[in-house]
Amino acid sequence: MCGQWKQIALALLLCLLSALAIHAQDKTPKAPPKIIGYTVTLVDGYSFDVDEVSKQGEETWVRKGNIQRQISEAIKSVKPIYEQPKAEPADSAKNVTAPSGPTTTKLTKPTGPDEIWIYLVDGAKFRADQVQEQTDGAWYTRHNVSIFLAKERISRIEYEVPEAPATTRKTADWTSGTPAIDQLIRTNASRFGIDPYLVFLVIEKESRFHTRAVSPRGAMGLMQLMPGTARRLGVRKPFDAAENIRAGTQYMKELMDLFGGKVDLVLASYNAGEGAVLKYGRNVPPYRETRDYVKTIGKRYGLTGRQPGAQTEVPEPQR
């Protein structure tokens, strides 16, 4: 009898130890969720998402993909974006026996337009995620950035519905209106490692896709190359679309390398020259034309496009 009680006591002890082990596992702290980005909110309420935020002395820098830029505006908050855990399958979905006999599943397509295209008066067009038309223009959203476009810039807005034939669907989200120019932009952007949409925006701002455009300061062609820049880059025919886009994209690549991929400084240099950017301590020069240039293209590209308020704007002669 004594031996039997010992066996029972041993069994109870093993059960108790097993229960304690399970309880200890439940108390094991879980790994914190992974941070996949940050939401930066400025004091004026404007918010945008970035991959990294860092401090360099008194300066705050952010990175989105391969693009870095300095935040010159006052920041209200920086909040981490956590990776969402994968949803576990519901218990009710497990061990469900399929009903006998044939079944029919009805697929419902989302309502509303599948693609929205904004056509500009110069023949270019680009895709938007959402559009709110107003009497004086339209607000459009592209990649979570909302931008206003004046009525005089818009030729028309087209809404493509999901039921449209596949042959009418678009595969690119921008076009100059000329397939040959579109292909030159893509080819040279790929060659020099530049985002083709950024090249598209620069050409649209510089010349509105007019191959023989000439500025009052002598800039020529689609990408408005100055004579000295054109000669340095080996351009013999500045009004030839192929030569002009090749050289302009190559120049943008040089500026990207010089300023570490900081798009606002690349745009400022393209407008005012890299010497002006270096003169002002690798900052956007306080020229009204240059700041408007950076703001306009930068905002359409996805940057905040805001102007630093510490310096007084200085007018610069128009090109």
C-alpha positions in Angstrom: 0.0 0.0 0.0 2.8 2.4 0.8 4.4 1.9 -2.6 1.0 2.6 -4.3 0.8 6.0 -2.4 4.3 6.8 -3.5 3.3 6.3 -7.2 0.2 8.4 -6.8 2.2 11.2 -5.1 4.8 11.0 -7.9 2.1 11.3 -10.5 0.6 14.3 -8.9 4.0 16.0 -8.6 4.6 15.4 -12.4 1.2 16.9 -13.2 2.0 19.9 -11.0 5.4 20.5 -12.7 3.8 20.2 -16.1 1.2 22.8 -15.2 3.9 25.1 -13.9 5.9 24.7 -17.2 2.9 25.6 -19.3 2.1 28.6 -17.1 5.7 29.8 -17.5 5.5 29.5 -21.3 2.4 31.7 -21.2 4.3 34.3 -19.3 7.2 34.4 -21.7 7.3 38.0 -23.1 6.5 38.3 -26.8 8.8 40.0 -29.2 7.8 43.7 -29.8 6.2 44.4 -33.2 8.6 45.3 -36.0 8.9 49.0 -37.0 8.5 49.4 -40.8 8.5 53.2 -41.1 7.5 56.5 -39.4 4.7 59.0 -39.7 6.1 62.6 -39.6 3.6 65.3 -38.6 4.5 69.0 -39.0 3.2 71.7 -36.7 0.8 72.9 -39.4 -0.8 69.4 -39.4 0.7 68.1 -42.6 1.6 64.4 -42.3 3.6 62.0 -44.5 5.2 58.6 -44.2 8.9 57.8 -44.5 11.2 54.8 -44.1 13.7 56.3 -41.8 14.2 59.5 -39.7 17.6 60.6 -38.5 19.3 63.6 -36.8 22.5 65.2 -38.1 23.4 67.8 -35.6 20.5 70.2 -35.5 19.1 69.0 -38.8 16.4 66.3 -39.3 16.7 64.1 -42.4 14.2 61.6 -43.7 14.5 58.8 -46.3 11.8 57.3 -48.5 13.2 54.5 -50.7 16.4 55.9 -52.2 15.4 59.5 -51.7 16.7 61.5 -48.8 15.8 65.1 -47.9 16.2 67.5 -45.0 13.1 68.6 -43.1 13.4 72.3 -42.6 9.9 72.8 -41.2 9.0 72.5 -37.5 8.1 68.9 -36.6 5.2 68.2 -34.2 5.7 64.5 -33.8 7.3 61.4 -35.2 5.4 58.1 -34.7 6.5 54.6 -35.6 4.5 52.5 -38.1 4.4 48.9 -36.9 4.2 45.8 -39.0 0.7 44.3 -38.7 0.6 40.7 -37.5 -0.8 38.1 -39.8 -4.4 37.3 -38.9 -4.9 33.8 -37.6 -7.6 31.7 -39.2 -10.9 31.8 -37.3 -11.7 28.6 -35.3 -15.1 28.5 -37.0 -13.3 28.2 -40.4 -11.5 25.0 -39.3 -12.8 21.5 -40.0 -15.7 22.8 -42.0 -17.3 20.2 -44.3 -18.1 21.5 -47.7 -21.8 21.1 -48.6 -22.7 18.5 -51.1 -23.8 19.4 -54.6 -22.6 22.2 -56.9 -22.2 25.7 -55.5 -22.1 29.1 -57.2 -19.9 32.0 -55.9 -20.8 35.5 -57.1 -17.8 37.8 -57.3 -18.7 41.5 -56.8 -16.5 44.1 -58.4 -15.8 47.3 -56.5 -17.9 50.3 -57.5 -16.5 53.5 -58.9 -13.7 54.1 -61.5 -10.8 51.7 -61.8 -8.5 54.4 -63.2 -8.6 58.1 -63.3 -6.6 60.0 -65.9 -6.0 63.8 -65.9 -5.2 65.2 -69.4 -3.2 68.5 -69.4 -3.6 71.2 -72.1 0.0 70.5 -73.4 -0.9 66.9 -74.3 0.6 65.2 -71.3 -1.5 63.1 -68.9 -1.0 61.1 -65.7 -3.0 58.8 -63.5 -4.5 59.8 -60.2 -5.9 57.8 -57.4 -8.8 60.2 -56.6 -10.1 63.4 -58.0 -12.4 66.1 -56.6 -13.5 68.5 -59.4 -14.2 72.1 -58.5 -15.2 75.2 -60.4 -11.7 76.6 -60.4 -9.8 73.3 -61.0 -9.5 69.9 -59.3 -7.9 68.4 -56.3 -6.2 65.0 -57.1 -4.6 62.4 -54.9 -1.6 60.4 -56.1 0.3 58.1 -53.8 -1.3 59.6 -50.7 -0.3 63.2 -51.7 -3.1 65.7 -52.5 -2.4 68.4 -55.0 -4.5 71.2 -56.6 -4.4 71.7 -60.3 -5.8 74.9 -61.8 -8.6 74.7 -64.4 -6.6 76.3 -67.1 -4.0 73.5 -66.9 -6.6 70.8 -67.4 -7.8 69.6 -70.8 -10.1 66.9 -69.5 -10.5 64.2 -66.8 -11.4 60.6 -67.8 -12.7 57.9 -65.5 -12.1 54.3 -66.6 -14.6 51.8 -65.2 -13.7 48.2 -64.3 -16.0 46.9 -67.0 -14.0 48.6 -69.8 -12.5 46.2 -72.3 -8.9 45.0 -71.5 -7.6 46.5 -74.8 -8.4 50.0 -73.5 -6.6 49.6 -70.1 -3.4 51.5 -69.5 -0.2 50.0 -68.2 1.7 53.3 -67.4 0.6 56.0 -65.1 1.9 58.9 -67.1 2.5 59.9 -70.7 3.6 62.9 -72.6 1.1 62.2 -75.3 3.9 61.2 -77.7 4.9 57.5 -77.5 8.4 58.2 -78.9 9.1 60.7 -76.2 7.7 58.4 -73.5 10.1 55.6 -74.7 13.1 58.0 -74.7 12.2 59.0 -71.1 12.0 55.4 -69.9 15.1 54.3 -71.8 17.3 57.0 -70.5 15.9 56.9 -67.0 16.7 53.2 -66.9 20.2 53.8 -68.3 21.1 56.4 -65.7 19.1 55.0 -62.7 16.6 57.9 -62.5 12.9 57.5 -61.8 11.2 58.1 -65.2 8.3 59.9 -63.5 10.7 62.5 -62.1 12.2 63.0 -65.6 8.6 63.3 -67.0 7.7 66.0 -64.4 10.9 68.0 -65.2 10.2 68.0 -68.9 6.5 68.9 -68.4 7.6 71.9 -66.2 10.5 73.0 -68.4 9.0 72.9 -71.9 5.5 71.4 -71.8 6.9 68.8 -74.2 7.7 71.3 -77.0 10.9 70.0 -78.7 11.9 73.5 -80.0 11.2 75.5 -76.8 13.7 78.3 -76.1 13.8 80.3 -72.9 14.8 84.0 -72.6 18.1 82.9 -71.2 18.9 80.6 -74.0 17.9 77.2 -72.6 16.9 74.8 -75.4 14.7 71.9 -76.1 12.6 69.5 -74.1 14.7 69.6 -71.0 15.8 73.2 -71.5 19.6 72.6 -71.6 21.8 75.7 -71.3 24.3 76.0 -74.1 27.3 75.3 -71.8 25.7 72.2 -70.3 24.7 70.9 -73.7 28.2 71.3 -75.0 29.7 69.6 -71.9 27.4 66.6 -72.3 28.1 66.2 -76.0 24.9 67.5 -77.4 25.2 68.6 -81.1 21.5 69.0 -81.8 19.8 70.4 -78.7 16.4 70.3 -80.4 16.7 66.6 -81.2 14.5 64.8 -78.6 16.8 61.8 -78.2 19.9 63.9 -77.6 18.2 66.4 -75.4 16.5 63.8 -73.1 19.7 61.7 -72.9 21.8 64.8 -71.8 19.1 66.1 -69.5 18.7 62.8 -67.7 22.5 62.4 -67.5 22.7 65.8 -65.9 20.1 64.8 -63.4 22.1 61.7 -62.6 25.2 63.8 -62.0 23.2 66.0 -59.6 21.8 62.9 -57.8 25.4 61.7 -57.2 26.5 65.2 -56.1 23.7 65.7 -53.6 23.3 62.1 -52.4 19.9 61.5 -54.0 18.2 64.5 -52.3 15.6 65.3 -54.9 14.8 68.8 -53.6 18.5 69.8 -54.1 18.6 68.1 -57.5 15.6 70.1 -58.7 17.0 73.3 -57.2 20.3 72.7 -59.1 18.5 71.9 -62.3 16.8 75.3 -62.1 19.4 77.5 -60.6 22.7 75.6 -61.1 24.6 73.4 -58.6 26.8 76.4 -57.8 23.9 78.3 -56.3 23.0 75.2 -54.1 26.5 74.9 -52.9 26.8 78.6 -52.3 23.9 78.4 -49.9 25.3 75.5 -47.9 23.7 72.7 -49.9 20.3 74.2 -49.4 17.6 75.3 -51.8 18.6 78.9 -52.8 16.3 81.7 -51.6 15.3 82.5 -55.2 11.6 82.8 -55.7 11.6 81.1 -59.1 13.8 78.2 -57.8 11.7 77.7 -54.7 8.5 77.6 -56.7 10.1 75.2 -59.1 11.1 72.8 -56.3 7.7 73.2 -54.6 5.7 72.5 -57.8 7.6 69.5 -59.0 8.5 68.2 -55.5 4.9 68.1 -54.4 3.7 66.3 -57.6 6.5 63.8 -57.1 5.6 63.1 -53.5 7.8 65.4 -51.4 6.2 67.9 -49.1 7.3 70.7 -51.5 7.3 73.2 -48.7 9.6 76.2 -48.6 11.9 77.0 -45.7 10.8 80.2 -44.0 14.2 81.2 -42.5 15.5 83.0 -45.6 14.1 85.9 -47.5 13.2 85.0 -51.1 15.3 86.7 -53.7 13.8 87.0 -57.3 15.9 85.3 -60.0 15.8 86.3 -63.7 13.4 84.0 -65.6 14.9 81.6 -68.1 
